[in-house]
Amino acid sequence: MARGRWHVGTIVARVRASAAIGASGLDAAERAERRAEVLRIAGGVDSGRLGDDQAIAAFGRIVDGLQSDLPGSALGA
């Protein structure tokens, strides 16, 4: 994979993680921490330290960790 190029699946996973954070009901500090985690993962993809599969898995862990807090699985996963 070329450095800084994202596959569609990775982009979708990032959007889902961001949506999960926004819908989670976390307090501001916890939301900021999760958003920083998303940015760290994205930085890893941009720098080539993380591959798409690794990033998708990492974004998925964020969603999975937050989804149990969402009534009715608002993210449609």
PDB file of N, CA, C and O in Angstrom:
ATOM      1  N   MET A   1       0.843  -1.185   0.000  1.00  0.00           N
ATOM      2  CA  MET A   1       0.000   0.000   0.000  1.00  0.00           C
ATOM      3  C   MET A   1       0.883   1.240   0.000  1.00  0.00           C
ATOM      4  O   MET A   1       1.873   1.298   0.729  1.00  0.00           O
ATOM      5  N   ALA A   2       0.537   2.213  -0.797  1.00  0.00           N
ATOM      6  CA  ALA A   2       1.288   3.456  -0.851  1.00  0.00           C
ATOM      7  C   ALA A   2       1.086   4.238   0.438  1.00  0.00           C
ATOM      8  O   ALA A   2       0.004   4.235   1.026  1.00  0.00           O
ATOM      9  N   ARG A   3       2.124   4.891   0.853  1.00  0.00           N
ATOM     10  CA  ARG A   3       2.078   5.669   2.087  1.00  0.00           C
ATOM     11  C   ARG A   3       1.017   6.769   1.996  1.00  0.00           C
ATOM     12  O   ARG A   3       0.948   7.500   1.008  1.00  0.00           O
ATOM     13  N   GLY A   4       0.194   6.871   3.044  1.00  0.00           N
ATOM     14  CA  GLY A   4      -0.816   7.911   3.088  1.00  0.00           C
ATOM     15  C   GLY A   4      -2.078   7.628   2.290  1.00  0.00           C
ATOM     16  O   GLY A   4      -2.972   8.473   2.238  1.00  0.00           O
ATOM     17  N   ARG A   5      -2.173   6.463   1.669  1.00  0.00           N
ATOM     18  CA  ARG A   5      -3.367   6.100   0.889  1.00  0.00           C
ATOM     19  C   ARG A   5      -4.247   5.192   1.734  1.00  0.00           C
ATOM     20  O   ARG A   5      -3.778   4.216   2.319  1.00  0.00           O
ATOM     21  N   TRP A   6      -5.503   5.523   1.788  1.00  0.00           N
ATOM     22  CA  TRP A   6      -6.447   4.754   2.597  1.00  0.00           C
ATOM     23  C   TRP A   6      -7.371   3.956   1.688  1.00  0.00           C
ATOM     24  O   TRP A   6      -7.853   4.469   0.678  1.00  0.00           O
ATOM     25  N   HIS A   7      -7.613   2.711   2.046  1.00  0.00           N
ATOM     26  CA  HIS A   7      -8.634   1.916   1.358  1.00  0.00           C
ATOM     27  C   HIS A   7     -10.006   2.341   1.866  1.00  0.00           C
ATOM     28  O   HIS A   7     -10.131   2.862   2.973  1.00  0.00           O
ATOM     29  N   VAL A   8     -11.014   2.119   1.065  1.00  0.00           N
ATOM     30  CA  VAL A   8     -12.377   2.519   1.423  1.00  0.00           C
ATOM     31  C   VAL A   8     -12.805   1.885   2.747  1.00  0.00           C
ATOM     32  O   VAL A   8     -13.423   2.552   3.577  1.00  0.00           O
ATOM     33  N   GLY A   9     -12.488   0.619   2.950  1.00  0.00           N
ATOM     34  CA  GLY A   9     -12.869  -0.059   4.188  1.00  0.00           C
ATOM     35  C   GLY A   9     -12.280   0.601   5.423  1.00  0.00           C
ATOM     36  O   GLY A   9     -12.917   0.638   6.476  1.00  0.00           O
ATOM     37  N   THR A  10     -11.071   1.119   5.298  1.00  0.00           N
ATOM     38  CA  THR A  10     -10.426   1.804   6.416  1.00  0.00           C
ATOM     39  C   THR A  10     -11.137   3.120   6.708  1.00  0.00           C
ATOM     40  O   THR A  10     -11.335   3.485   7.867  1.00  0.00           O
ATOM     41  N   ILE A  11     -11.515   3.823   5.656  1.00  0.00           N
ATOM     42  CA  ILE A  11     -12.239   5.086   5.824  1.00  0.00           C
ATOM     43  C   ILE A  11     -13.585   4.832   6.493  1.00  0.00           C
ATOM     44  O   ILE A  11     -13.972   5.553   7.412  1.00  0.00           O
ATOM     45  N   VAL A  12     -14.289   3.817   6.037  1.00  0.00           N
ATOM     46  CA  VAL A  12     -15.591   3.476   6.625  1.00  0.00           C
ATOM     47  C   VAL A  12     -15.421   3.113   8.097  1.00  0.00           C
ATOM     48  O   VAL A  12     -16.221   3.532   8.933  1.00  0.00           O
ATOM     49  N   ALA A  13     -14.394   2.346   8.420  1.00  0.00           N
ATOM     50  CA  ALA A  13     -14.154   1.957   9.813  1.00  0.00           C
ATOM     51  C   ALA A  13     -13.874   3.184  10.674  1.00  0.00           C
ATOM     52  O   ALA A  13     -14.326   3.256  11.817  1.00  0.00           O
ATOM     53  N   ARG A  14     -13.131   4.151  10.132  1.00  0.00           N
ATOM     54  CA  ARG A  14     -12.855   5.368  10.893  1.00  0.00           C
ATOM     55  C   ARG A  14     -14.139   6.166  11.125  1.00  0.00           C
ATOM     56  O   ARG A  14     -14.370   6.673  12.223  1.00  0.00           O
ATOM     57  N   VAL A  15     -14.960   6.273  10.102  1.00  0.00           N
ATOM     58  CA  VAL A  15     -16.230   6.999  10.242  1.00  0.00           C
ATOM     59  C   VAL A  15     -17.107   6.324  11.291  1.00  0.00           C
ATOM     60  O   VAL A  15     -17.720   7.003  12.115  1.00  0.00           O
ATOM     61  N   ARG A  16     -17.172   4.992  11.268  1.00  0.00           N
ATOM     62  CA  ARG A  16     -17.975   4.254  12.256  1.00  0.00           C
ATOM     63  C   ARG A  16     -17.449   4.498  13.666  1.00  0.00           C
ATOM     64  O   ARG A  16     -18.236   4.674  14.597  1.00  0.00           O
ATOM     65  N   ALA A  17     -16.128   4.510  13.834  1.00  0.00           N
ATOM     66  CA  ALA A  17     -15.546   4.759  15.152  1.00  0.00           C
ATOM     67  C   ALA A  17     -15.892   6.169  15.624  1.00  0.00           C
ATOM     68  O   ALA A  17     -16.257   6.367  16.782  1.00  0.00           O
ATOM     69  N   SER A  18     -15.779   7.137  14.733  1.00  0.00           N
ATOM     70  CA  SER A  18     -16.118   8.517  15.094  1.00  0.00           C
ATOM     71  C   SER A  18     -17.593   8.650  15.445  1.00  0.00           C
ATOM     72  O   SER A  18     -17.946   9.357  16.388  1.00  0.00           O
ATOM     73  N   ALA A  19     -18.454   7.975  14.694  1.00  0.00           N
ATOM     74  CA  ALA A  19     -19.893   8.009  14.986  1.00  0.00           C
ATOM     75  C   ALA A  19     -20.186   7.359  16.332  1.00  0.00           C
ATOM     76  O   ALA A  19     -21.026   7.849  17.087  1.00  0.00           O
ATOM     77  N   ALA A  20     -19.509   6.271  16.635  1.00  0.00           N
ATOM     78  CA  ALA A  20     -19.716   5.591  17.919  1.00  0.00           C
ATOM     79  C   ALA A  20     -19.317   6.496  19.072  1.00  0.00           C
ATOM     80  O   ALA A  20     -19.989   6.535  20.103  1.00  0.00           O
ATOM     81  N   ILE A  21     -18.231   7.217  18.896  1.00  0.00           N
ATOM     82  CA  ILE A  21     -17.786   8.141  19.941  1.00  0.00           C
ATOM     83  C   ILE A  21     -18.824   9.237  20.138  1.00  0.00           C
ATOM     84  O   ILE A  21     -19.181   9.559  21.271  1.00  0.00           O
ATOM     85  N   GLY A  22     -19.305   9.808  19.052  1.00  0.00           N
ATOM     86  CA  GLY A  22     -20.292  10.885  19.142  1.00  0.00           C
ATOM     87  C   GLY A  22     -21.605  10.450  19.752  1.00  0.00           C
ATOM     88  O   GLY A  22     -22.267  11.234  20.432  1.00  0.00           O
ATOM     89  N   ALA A  23     -21.992   9.196  19.515  1.00  0.00           N
ATOM     90  CA  ALA A  23     -23.279   8.698  20.000  1.00  0.00           C
ATOM     91  C   ALA A  23     -23.187   8.020  21.359  1.00  0.00           C
ATOM     92  O   ALA A  23     -24.199   7.563  21.891  1.00  0.00           O
ATOM     93  N   SER A  24     -22.009   7.951  21.917  1.00  0.00           N
ATOM     94  CA  SER A  24     -21.786   7.119  23.099  1.00  0.00           C
ATOM     95  C   SER A  24     -22.310   7.687  24.408  1.00  0.00           C
ATOM     96  O   SER A  24     -22.576   6.926  25.338  1.00  0.00           O
ATOM     97  N   GLY A  25     -22.462   8.974  24.506  1.00  0.00           N
ATOM     98  CA  GLY A  25     -22.873   9.560  25.771  1.00  0.00           C
ATOM     99  C   GLY A  25     -21.728   9.702  26.761  1.00  0.00           C
ATOM    100  O   GLY A  25     -21.962   9.952  27.944  1.00  0.00           O
ATOM    101  N   LEU A  26     -20.500   9.547  26.298  1.00  0.00           N
ATOM    102  CA  LEU A  26     -19.342   9.722  27.168  1.00  0.00           C
ATOM    103  C   LEU A  26     -19.222  11.181  27.577  1.00  0.00           C
ATOM    104  O   LEU A  26     -19.707  12.075  26.883  1.00  0.00           O
ATOM    105  N   ASP A  27     -18.565  11.414  28.719  1.00  0.00           N
ATOM    106  CA  ASP A  27     -18.323  12.805  29.087  1.00  0.00           C
ATOM    107  C   ASP A  27     -17.233  13.376  28.178  1.00  0.00           C
ATOM    108  O   ASP A  27     -16.587  12.639  27.433  1.00  0.00           O
ATOM    109  N   ALA A  28     -17.037  14.676  28.246  1.00  0.00           N
ATOM    110  CA  ALA A  28     -16.141  15.360  27.310  1.00  0.00           C
ATOM    111  C   ALA A  28     -14.717  14.819  27.360  1.00  0.00           C
ATOM    112  O   ALA A  28     -14.083  14.657  26.317  1.00  0.00           O
ATOM    113  N   ALA A  29     -14.215  14.542  28.538  1.00  0.00           N
ATOM    114  CA  ALA A  29     -12.843  14.041  28.662  1.00  0.00           C
ATOM    115  C   ALA A  29     -12.695  12.655  28.038  1.00  0.00           C
ATOM    116  O   ALA A  29     -11.705  12.377  27.361  1.00  0.00           O
ATOM    117  N   GLU A  30     -13.681  11.788  28.265  1.00  0.00           N
ATOM    118  CA  GLU A  30     -13.626  10.443  27.684  1.00  0.00           C
ATOM    119  C   GLU A  30     -13.755  10.497  26.161  1.00  0.00           C
ATOM    120  O   GLU A  30     -13.070   9.763  25.449  1.00  0.00           O
ATOM    121  N   ARG A  31     -14.639  11.372  25.663  1.00  0.00           N
ATOM    122  CA  ARG A  31     -14.774  11.540  24.208  1.00  0.00           C
ATOM    123  C   ARG A  31     -13.460  12.023  23.606  1.00  0.00           C
ATOM    124  O   ARG A  31     -13.026  11.526  22.567  1.00  0.00           O
ATOM    125  N   ALA A  32     -12.835  12.987  24.259  1.00  0.00           N
ATOM    126  CA  ALA A  32     -11.563  13.514  23.758  1.00  0.00           C
ATOM    127  C   ALA A  32     -10.495  12.425  23.727  1.00  0.00           C
ATOM    128  O   ALA A  32      -9.691  12.363  22.797  1.00  0.00           O
ATOM    129  N   GLU A  33     -10.489  11.574  24.737  1.00  0.00           N
ATOM    130  CA  GLU A  33      -9.524  10.472  24.781  1.00  0.00           C
ATOM    131  C   GLU A  33      -9.747   9.505  23.622  1.00  0.00           C
ATOM    132  O   GLU A  33      -8.792   9.086  22.968  1.00  0.00           O
ATOM    133  N   ARG A  34     -11.001   9.152  23.368  1.00  0.00           N
ATOM    134  CA  ARG A  34     -11.312   8.238  22.264  1.00  0.00           C
ATOM    135  C   ARG A  34     -11.000   8.879  20.911  1.00  0.00           C
ATOM    136  O   ARG A  34     -10.498   8.216  20.004  1.00  0.00           O
ATOM    137  N   ARG A  35     -11.301  10.175  20.785  1.00  0.00           N
ATOM    138  CA  ARG A  35     -10.995  10.866  19.519  1.00  0.00           C
ATOM    139  C   ARG A  35      -9.487  10.920  19.288  1.00  0.00           C
ATOM    140  O   ARG A  35      -9.025  10.794  18.155  1.00  0.00           O
ATOM    141  N   ALA A  36      -8.723  11.108  20.363  1.00  0.00           N
ATOM    142  CA  ALA A  36      -7.264  11.090  20.241  1.00  0.00           C
ATOM    143  C   ALA A  36      -6.784   9.714  19.788  1.00  0.00           C
ATOM    144  O   ALA A  36      -5.831   9.610  19.016  1.00  0.00           O
ATOM    145  N   GLU A  37      -7.442   8.661  20.266  1.00  0.00           N
ATOM    146  CA  GLU A  37      -7.101   7.308  19.840  1.00  0.00           C
ATOM    147  C   GLU A  37      -7.356   7.141  18.339  1.00  0.00           C
ATOM    148  O   GLU A  37      -6.538   6.550  17.633  1.00  0.00           O
ATOM    149  N   VAL A  38      -8.482   7.658  17.853  1.00  0.00           N
ATOM    150  CA  VAL A  38      -8.782   7.603  16.418  1.00  0.00           C
ATOM    151  C   VAL A  38      -7.694   8.339  15.635  1.00  0.00           C
ATOM    152  O   VAL A  38      -7.243   7.860  14.594  1.00  0.00           O
ATOM    153  N   LEU A  39      -7.281   9.490  16.129  1.00  0.00           N
ATOM    154  CA  LEU A  39      -6.241  10.254  15.440  1.00  0.00           C
ATOM    155  C   LEU A  39      -4.898   9.530  15.448  1.00  0.00           C
ATOM    156  O   LEU A  39      -4.153   9.602  14.471  1.00  0.00           O
ATOM    157  N   ARG A  40      -4.578   8.827  16.547  1.00  0.00           N
ATOM    158  CA  ARG A  40      -3.333   8.048  16.595  1.00  0.00           C
ATOM    159  C   ARG A  40      -3.359   6.924  15.560  1.00  0.00           C
ATOM    160  O   ARG A  40      -2.369   6.676  14.872  1.00  0.00           O
ATOM    161  N   ILE A  41      -4.496   6.253  15.462  1.00  0.00           N
ATOM    162  CA  ILE A  41      -4.630   5.183  14.468  1.00  0.00           C
ATOM    163  C   ILE A  41      -4.488   5.767  13.063  1.00  0.00           C
ATOM    164  O   ILE A  41      -3.766   5.222  12.228  1.00  0.00           O
ATOM    165  N   ALA A  42      -5.178   6.872  12.809  1.00  0.00           N
ATOM    166  CA  ALA A  42      -5.106   7.516  11.493  1.00  0.00           C
ATOM    167  C   ALA A  42      -3.677   7.941  11.173  1.00  0.00           C
ATOM    168  O   ALA A  42      -3.218   7.796  10.039  1.00  0.00           O
ATOM    169  N   GLY A  43      -2.983   8.459  12.166  1.00  0.00           N
ATOM    170  CA  GLY A  43      -1.587   8.838  11.961  1.00  0.00           C
ATOM    171  C   GLY A  43      -0.723   7.644  11.608  1.00  0.00           C
ATOM    172  O   GLY A  43       0.198   7.748  10.798  1.00  0.00           O
ATOM    173  N   GLY A  44      -1.025   6.504  12.223  1.00  0.00           N
ATOM    174  CA  GLY A  44      -0.302   5.281  11.901  1.00  0.00           C
ATOM    175  C   GLY A  44      -0.516   4.848  10.464  1.00  0.00           C
ATOM    176  O   GLY A  44       0.411   4.381   9.803  1.00  0.00           O
ATOM    177  N   VAL A  45      -1.742   5.004   9.981  1.00  0.00           N
ATOM    178  CA  VAL A  45      -2.036   4.673   8.582  1.00  0.00           C
ATOM    179  C   VAL A  45      -1.310   5.656   7.666  1.00  0.00           C
ATOM    180  O   VAL A  45      -0.676   5.256   6.689  1.00  0.00           O
ATOM    181  N   ASP A  46      -1.409   6.937   7.988  1.00  0.00           N
ATOM    182  CA  ASP A  46      -0.779   7.964   7.153  1.00  0.00           C
ATOM    183  C   ASP A  46       0.731   7.781   7.046  1.00  0.00           C
ATOM    184  O   ASP A  46       1.316   8.014   5.989  1.00  0.00           O
ATOM    185  N   SER A  47       1.360   7.363   8.145  1.00  0.00           N
ATOM    186  CA  SER A  47       2.820   7.211   8.156  1.00  0.00           C
ATOM    187  C   SER A  47       3.279   5.864   7.615  1.00  0.00           C
ATOM    188  O   SER A  47       4.470   5.660   7.376  1.00  0.00           O
ATOM    189  N   GLY A  48       2.338   4.946   7.422  1.00  0.00           N
ATOM    190  CA  GLY A  48       2.694   3.618   6.949  1.00  0.00           C
ATOM    191  C   GLY A  48       3.028   2.638   8.061  1.00  0.00           C
ATOM    192  O   GLY A  48       3.387   1.494   7.783  1.00  0.00           O
ATOM    193  N   ARG A  49       2.916   3.066   9.330  1.00  0.00           N
ATOM    194  CA  ARG A  49       3.187   2.163  10.460  1.00  0.00           C
ATOM    195  C   ARG A  49       2.087   1.134  10.632  1.00  0.00           C
ATOM    196  O   ARG A  49       2.346   0.034  11.121  1.00  0.00           O
ATOM    197  N   LEU A  50       0.863   1.465  10.241  1.00  0.00           N
ATOM    198  CA  LEU A  50      -0.268   0.542  10.332  1.00  0.00           C
ATOM    199  C   LEU A  50      -0.802   0.261   8.939  1.00  0.00           C
ATOM    200  O   LEU A  50      -0.957   1.170   8.122  1.00  0.00           O
ATOM    201  N   GLY A  51      -1.078  -0.993   8.683  1.00  0.00           N
ATOM    202  CA  GLY A  51      -1.738  -1.364   7.442  1.00  0.00           C
ATOM    203  C   GLY A  51      -3.237  -1.187   7.579  1.00  0.00           C
ATOM    204  O   GLY A  51      -3.752  -0.955   8.673  1.00  0.00           O
ATOM    205  N   ASP A  52      -3.925  -1.296   6.468  1.00  0.00           N
ATOM    206  CA  ASP A  52      -5.374  -1.130   6.481  1.00  0.00           C
ATOM    207  C   ASP A  52      -6.055  -2.151   7.387  1.00  0.00           C
ATOM    208  O   ASP A  52      -6.957  -1.796   8.146  1.00  0.00           O
ATOM    209  N   ASP A  53      -5.640  -3.406   7.317  1.00  0.00           N
ATOM    210  CA  ASP A  53      -6.271  -4.433   8.154  1.00  0.00           C
ATOM    211  C   ASP A  53      -6.081  -4.141   9.634  1.00  0.00           C
ATOM    212  O   ASP A  53      -7.001  -4.330  10.431  1.00  0.00           O
ATOM    213  N   GLN A  54      -4.891  -3.682  10.004  1.00  0.00           N
ATOM    214  CA  GLN A  54      -4.634  -3.338  11.404  1.00  0.00           C
ATOM    215  C   GLN A  54      -5.495  -2.157  11.841  1.00  0.00           C
ATOM    216  O   GLN A  54      -6.049  -2.160  12.940  1.00  0.00           O
ATOM    217  N   ALA A  55      -5.605  -1.155  10.986  1.00  0.00           N
ATOM    218  CA  ALA A  55      -6.398   0.027  11.320  1.00  0.00           C
ATOM    219  C   ALA A  55      -7.875  -0.319  11.429  1.00  0.00           C
ATOM    220  O   ALA A  55      -8.558   0.148  12.341  1.00  0.00           O
ATOM    221  N   ILE A  56      -8.373  -1.138  10.504  1.00  0.00           N
ATOM    222  CA  ILE A  56      -9.779  -1.546  10.557  1.00  0.00           C
ATOM    223  C   ILE A  56     -10.056  -2.274  11.864  1.00  0.00           C
ATOM    224  O   ILE A  56     -11.082  -2.039  12.501  1.00  0.00           O
ATOM    225  N   ALA A  57      -9.147  -3.153  12.265  1.00  0.00           N
ATOM    226  CA  ALA A  57      -9.323  -3.881  13.527  1.00  0.00           C
ATOM    227  C   ALA A  57      -9.303  -2.923  14.716  1.00  0.00           C
ATOM    228  O   ALA A  57     -10.111  -3.060  15.635  1.00  0.00           O
ATOM    229  N   ALA A  58      -8.391  -1.959  14.705  1.00  0.00           N
ATOM    230  CA  ALA A  58      -8.297  -1.001  15.811  1.00  0.00           C
ATOM    231  C   ALA A  58      -9.541  -0.118  15.888  1.00  0.00           C
ATOM    232  O   ALA A  58     -10.079   0.106  16.972  1.00  0.00           O
ATOM    233  N   PHE A  59      -9.999   0.382  14.740  1.00  0.00           N
ATOM    234  CA  PHE A  59     -11.230   1.176  14.734  1.00  0.00           C
ATOM    235  C   PHE A  59     -12.410   0.319  15.190  1.00  0.00           C
ATOM    236  O   PHE A  59     -13.285   0.796  15.912  1.00  0.00           O
ATOM    237  N   GLY A  60     -12.433  -0.933  14.772  1.00  0.00           N
ATOM    238  CA  GLY A  60     -13.498  -1.851  15.181  1.00  0.00           C
ATOM    239  C   GLY A  60     -13.530  -2.073  16.680  1.00  0.00           C
ATOM    240  O   GLY A  60     -14.604  -2.184  17.272  1.00  0.00           O
ATOM    241  N   ARG A  61     -12.354  -2.137  17.300  1.00  0.00           N
ATOM    242  CA  ARG A  61     -12.305  -2.302  18.764  1.00  0.00           C
ATOM    243  C   ARG A  61     -12.917  -1.097  19.471  1.00  0.00           C
ATOM    244  O   ARG A  61     -13.567  -1.243  20.506  1.00  0.00           O
ATOM    245  N   ILE A  62     -12.710   0.086  18.915  1.00  0.00           N
ATOM    246  CA  ILE A  62     -13.335   1.282  19.497  1.00  0.00           C
ATOM    247  C   ILE A  62     -14.852   1.155  19.419  1.00  0.00           C
ATOM    248  O   ILE A  62     -15.552   1.380  20.406  1.00  0.00           O
ATOM    249  N   VAL A  63     -15.352   0.797  18.247  1.00  0.00           N
ATOM    250  CA  VAL A  63     -16.802   0.643  18.058  1.00  0.00           C
ATOM    251  C   VAL A  63     -17.344  -0.423  19.000  1.00  0.00           C
ATOM    252  O   VAL A  63     -18.341  -0.200  19.687  1.00  0.00           O
ATOM    253  N   ASP A  64     -16.689  -1.579  19.034  1.00  0.00           N
ATOM    254  CA  ASP A  64     -17.156  -2.674  19.891  1.00  0.00           C
ATOM    255  C   ASP A  64     -17.177  -2.268  21.356  1.00  0.00           C
ATOM    256  O   ASP A  64     -18.087  -2.642  22.095  1.00  0.00           O
ATOM    257  N   GLY A  65     -16.180  -1.508  21.774  1.00  0.00           N
ATOM    258  CA  GLY A  65     -16.110  -1.069  23.158  1.00  0.00           C
ATOM    259  C   GLY A  65     -17.203  -0.088  23.534  1.00  0.00           C
ATOM    260  O   GLY A  65     -17.605  -0.017  24.696  1.00  0.00           O
ATOM    261  N   LEU A  66     -17.681   0.662  22.566  1.00  0.00           N
ATOM    262  CA  LEU A  66     -18.701   1.677  22.835  1.00  0.00           C
ATOM    263  C   LEU A  66     -20.109   1.221  22.497  1.00  0.00           C
ATOM    264  O   LEU A  66     -21.078   1.728  23.063  1.00  0.00           O
ATOM    265  N   GLN A  67     -20.232   0.273  21.587  1.00  0.00           N
ATOM    266  CA  GLN A  67     -21.542  -0.125  21.082  1.00  0.00           C
ATOM    267  C   GLN A  67     -22.447  -0.675  22.173  1.00  0.00           C
ATOM    268  O   GLN A  67     -23.664  -0.495  22.116  1.00  0.00           O
ATOM    269  N   SER A  68     -21.880  -1.332  23.151  1.00  0.00           N
ATOM    270  CA  SER A  68     -22.708  -1.893  24.219  1.00  0.00           C
ATOM    271  C   SER A  68     -23.400  -0.797  25.025  1.00  0.00           C
ATOM    272  O   SER A  68     -24.401  -1.046  25.698  1.00  0.00           O
ATOM    273  N   ASP A  69     -22.854   0.427  24.950  1.00  0.00           N
ATOM    274  CA  ASP A  69     -23.455   1.555  25.668  1.00  0.00           C
ATOM    275  C   ASP A  69     -24.570   2.232  24.884  1.00  0.00           C
ATOM    276  O   ASP A  69     -25.283   3.079  25.422  1.00  0.00           O
ATOM    277  N   LEU A  70     -24.726   1.859  23.603  1.00  0.00           N
ATOM    278  CA  LEU A  70     -25.705   2.529  22.749  1.00  0.00           C
ATOM    279  C   LEU A  70     -27.033   1.785  22.752  1.00  0.00           C
ATOM    280  O   LEU A  70     -27.062   0.583  22.488  1.00  0.00           O
ATOM    281  N   PRO A  71     -28.126   2.470  23.042  1.00  0.00           N
ATOM    282  CA  PRO A  71     -29.430   1.810  22.993  1.00  0.00           C
ATOM    283  C   PRO A  71     -29.797   1.433  21.566  1.00  0.00           C
ATOM    284  O   PRO A  71     -29.719   2.264  20.661  1.00  0.00           O
ATOM    285  N   GLY A  72     -30.192   0.201  21.366  1.00  0.00           N
ATOM    286  CA  GLY A  72     -30.665  -0.247  20.061  1.00  0.00           C
ATOM    287  C   GLY A  72     -29.605  -0.285  18.985  1.00  0.00           C
ATOM    288  O   GLY A  72     -29.933  -0.254  17.799  1.00  0.00           O
ATOM    289  N   SER A  73     -28.339  -0.352  19.369  1.00  0.00           N
ATOM    290  CA  SER A  73     -27.240  -0.407  18.401  1.00  0.00           C
ATOM    291  C   SER A  73     -27.423   0.651  17.322  1.00  0.00           C
ATOM    292  O   SER A  73     -27.648   0.326  16.156  1.00  0.00           O
ATOM    293  N   ALA A  74     -27.327   1.897  17.707  1.00  0.00           N
ATOM    294  CA  ALA A  74     -27.596   3.039  16.835  1.00  0.00           C
ATOM    295  C   ALA A  74     -26.675   3.126  15.629  1.00  0.00           C
ATOM    296  O   ALA A  74     -26.943   3.904  14.713  1.00  0.00           O
ATOM    297  N   LEU A  75     -25.602   2.353  15.601  1.00  0.00           N
ATOM    298  CA  LEU A  75     -24.668   2.440  14.488  1.00  0.00           C
ATOM    299  C   LEU A  75     -24.981   1.468  13.374  1.00  0.00           C
ATOM    300  O   LEU A  75     -24.340   1.513  12.323  1.00  0.00           O
ATOM    301  N   GLY A  76     -25.936   0.599  13.569  1.00  0.00           N
ATOM    302  CA  GLY A  76     -26.326  -0.320  12.516  1.00  0.00           C
ATOM    303  C   GLY A  76     -25.301  -1.387  12.204  1.00  0.00           C
ATOM    304  O   GLY A  76     -25.255  -1.895  11.084  1.00  0.00           O
ATOM    305  N   ALA A  77     -24.488  -1.730  13.168  1.00  0.00           N
ATOM    306  CA  ALA A  77     -23.464  -2.756  12.928  1.00  0.00           C
ATOM    307  C   ALA A  77     -24.036  -4.140  13.027  1.00  0.00           C
ATOM    308  O   ALA A  77     -23.313  -5.121  12.853  1.00  0.00           O
TER     309      ALA A  77
END
